[in-house]
Every structure is written in structure tokens, then in C-alpha cells.
Amino acid sequence: MKILSLDDHPIFSQGLKASLSAHSPDFDVTSAFNSKQALEYLQQDTEFDLLILDLSMPDMDGIAFMKSLIYRNIDLPIVIMSAKEDLITLSECFGLGALGFLPKTWSVDQLSAALTKIANGEIVVPENIANSLAVMSKNSFKNTQTSLSERQLEILKMVQAGLSNAGIAVVLYISETTVKTHLQKIFKILGAKNRIDSVRKAESLKILPILK
């Protein structure tokens, strides 16, 4: 299986390559450390069977990179591998055609089995992530929205930080009424009763990180 791994952390990328190669000679991994390098590989070599994509990169994030592949008509199975479990971003990735999400904490045996399934067209997602995405999707469907918008997520983060509606309005240069309208939509999407409940559910679904 010929794999292109795009991750801006050389130590992790090289470790992944070494681990998979040692696990099975069937894995032929090429490492790219930025999006430009990865695009050059893909444009020069059309024989890759799979792309392992990190979401957080300094030059171009995973979403933008997936869109750039679509624009260039480069079609190959993509699996997201990340230490973060951002449900909104993952939901968008799957909407763009990603076939899996693999945590960086998985063992080489788990990764090997998952990559084989994904290369064969199967979708692989950890059970807890799949359940959280299903809950978010169910709530979104009921309320005719696919996910929280960037502005709604921004407001939710401010609620988590303890800002009042008036404080959020000042920061975002919008009216307090507009803030309340956004909050009502956020409550519906998350199935929350109030501000505190919305933050708790967002943290539970890993839409927001739990603040220490």
C-alpha cells in the first residue's frame, strides 16, 4: 500500500513511517512536511493509494488542503490523523469525503488494520467520535442546520470564558439581541437548556476543550 503522510511534525511522521514499515512490508510510506511538498508529490505520482492528513498545519489546514485536492481533481482515499477531536472540523472533513479519523494515540496494530479498511473504501471512526458526531448530526437535523457556524462557535467559546451577553456584543461589535438570537440557535443545535448546559454539552461532544 503506497501512502502519503502529510504532517508538519517530522518526528511523528518519521515514527509513523518506521512503525508501519516495520509492521508490514506492504506499507510504503512517503512523508511530506507541508502542503506544497504534498501537492508536488501528488501531482508527480498518481500511484498513491491513501493520504494520511494532519488537520493542524501552519501553511494550510487540513480542510483547506482537502479543498485544494478537489479543485485539482486529485481523488484518493483520505484519512484524518490528529491529536485533536474537533467535531465540527471532523464533520466538515467527512463532508468533503474523508474516509476515517485515526487518533495519534492508536497502536500500530490498530492503525494497520484501519488503514487497510480505509484503502478498501470502508469508513473507520472510533466509536466515541462516531457517537458524538451522530448526536450532533441528530440535533442539527432537527433544527435544519448542519453544524455550528463559525460565529456561533465563537460566541460559545466566549460563553465558556464567562462573558455576558452584553460583553460578547461589545467584543463582536453586534447587538445584544443578535447575541441572544445566536445563543437560541446554539441551544437548539446542541439540545441545551441554557448557557451553562450548552457549554457542558459542547465540552462533552468535544466541540469545545475543557478549560482547566
ZIBEL-V305017 format. One line per field, one symbol per residue. phi: phi as a letter, one per 30 degrees, with the letter a starting at -180 (. if undefined). Layout:
phi->???
This chain:
phi->.cccccadcedddddddddddddaddcccccbcaddddddedddbccdcaccbddcbddadedddddddddchccaebbdbadcbdddddedddddjdcabbdddddddddedddddddcjdcbbeedddddddddddddddchbdaddddddddddddddjddeddddddchbddddddddddddedddiccadddddedddddidcdddc
